[in-house]
Amino acid sequence: MSETEYVVLLDDLGREIGTAPKSSVHGTDTALHLAFSCHVYNTRGEILVTRRALDKTAWPGVWTNSFCGHPKPAEPLLDAVNRRAEFELGISLNDVELALPLFRYRATDASGIVEHEICPVYTARTDAVPQLNPREVVEARWVDPEDLSASLRSTPWAFSPWLVLQAQQLDLFAPTPQRRAS
């Protein structure tokens, strides 16, 4: 028997107002809730993109950022980021930094599933080889940030809406100092 996962519900100002089962907050009438996204870089300056598992409820099979998730009630966001990195990708993270603290979006996928989240965005580093959890991720690639940026501009429909919006709000894909120096 699996344990019910809960997410943190938020009011329009981003204040906690309670919890709800995760299964109840990804439907056609989705309550605003807390989530996070993380973009992982390696020491070569490449960024890890992943393709969501084909049986995910929302945006199945879509290319997206390295990973996303929801903190458990009372779980610090950094703990949740590290927990999901291990769970989805089998990696440990270094240099985790908050890059976009107030990111918020609402989007509806082709099946009518709504994402409605306040979703702080993090960046991190690792050189670990991802060990994909097939329930979460079907494919992963290290890519050049400039190539990803060009793809996001030319074919935004091929990616998760939160990745496209995050790229528009914060230059996550600018060359890192290590890449500029090489």
N, C-alpha and C positions, 0 to 999 in steps of 0.2 A: 504494500500500500504506500502511495507517495504522499508526502506532506504537502499541504496547501501552501503555495507561495502567496505572500501578501505584498502589496505596494503601498506607498505613502500617497494619500490624496491631498491635494492642495486647493486653496481658494484662488481667486483671480489675482490676488496680490502675492501668491507664492507661499502663503503660510499653511503649515500642516493643519488639516482638519479631520484626519482620521486615517483609516486603512481600509483596504478592500482586497479580496482575492485577485491575484494577477489575471486570472481567467475572465474576470468581469470587467476589466478596464481596456480591453482591446476588442471592441465590437463596433456596431454602427452608432452607438451612443456612448462615447468614451469620456469618462470623467478626467479632468486635469489631474495629472499625477507626476511624481518625481522619477526621473530617469537620469542616465548619463551616457555620453559617447566618449570613445577614446581612439586617438590616432597614434599608431605606433610606428616609430622610425628605427632603422638600424644604423650602425656606424658608417655605412656607405651613403647615408642620406636618403635611402629609399623609404617609402611609406608602405605599410602593409594594408592591402585592401582585401576584403573577404566577400564571398558570395553566400548569401543566406541559404540555409537548408531549404529544400523543396517542400517540406511539410510545415514550414513556419506559418503561423496564422496570418501575419501581416507581411506583405512584400516578399513572398517566397521566391527564392532563386535570384534575387536582385543583388547586384554588386553594391557594397556599402563601405563604410569606414572599417577600421580594424575590428572593433566590437562595441556593443552597447549593452545596457542592462538597467536594472532597477535596484536601488538599495533596499534591503529589508528594513522594516520599521526599526528605528533606533540604531541602524548600522551607519557608521561614518562613511561618507562618499568614497574616500580613498580606500577604505577596506573593501567596499563593494567593487571598485575598479579592479583591484588586485584579485579579488575572488573570481570575477568574471573572466579576467585574462587567463587565469589558470583553468577555469571550467570550460571555456569555449575554445581556447587556443593552446592550452598546456604550456603557457609561457609565464615567466616571472618578469616583472617590469623594473626598469631603473628610471630615475629622473622624471617621475610623474609630476606634471605641472598643470594647473588650472589655466586653460587658454581662453575660454569663453564662458564666464560664470553665469550669465543670464540668458543663455540661448533657450528659446521657446518656439514651439511650432505646433501646428495642427495640420494633418494631411490625411487624405483618404486614398486607399489603394483601389485597384480595379475591382476587387470583390466587395467593396463597401466598408472594409475595416478601417477604423479611424485611429490614428495616433494623435494624442493630445497631451503634450509633455512640456514641463520645464526640465531642461536637459543640459546641465553643465557639461562643457566639452573639455576633455583633458588631452594632453600629449604625453608620450612616454617613449622610452628607448629600450631596445633589447636586440641581442644578436642570436637569441634562441631560435631554433627551428620549430615553427608551429606544429603541434600535434592536434589536429582538428577533431573536435567533438562533432560527429556526423549529425547529431540531433540539432546542432546550431549552425554549423558552417559546412558547406559542401566543397568549397574551393578557397584558396588563399594565394595571393601573389605579392611579392615585393616589387614595387614599381617606382619609376622615376617621378617625383612630384610634378615636374613640368609636363610630363606626358599625361598624368592623371588630370591635371588642371585643364589641358587642352581637350581631353575627352569629356570632362564635365561641361565645358563650354559648348562643345559641338553636339553631344548626345546626352543631355541631362536626363532624359526619360529612361536611360539605361541604368540609372543609379537610384539609390534610395533618396527620397526628397530631403531627408535631414542632412545627408552628405552634401547635396547640392547647396542647400541653404547655409550650412556651416562654412562651406568654401566661399560663399558670397560675403559672409559676415566677418570672416577672419582669414587672413592669408596663411592657411595651414600648409600650403604647398609651395611656399617660397623656398628657394634654395637655402639649406642650412649653412652655417659658417663652414662646416667641414666640406660641403660640396663646393662652395665658392673658392675655397683654398686649393682644391685639387685641380 
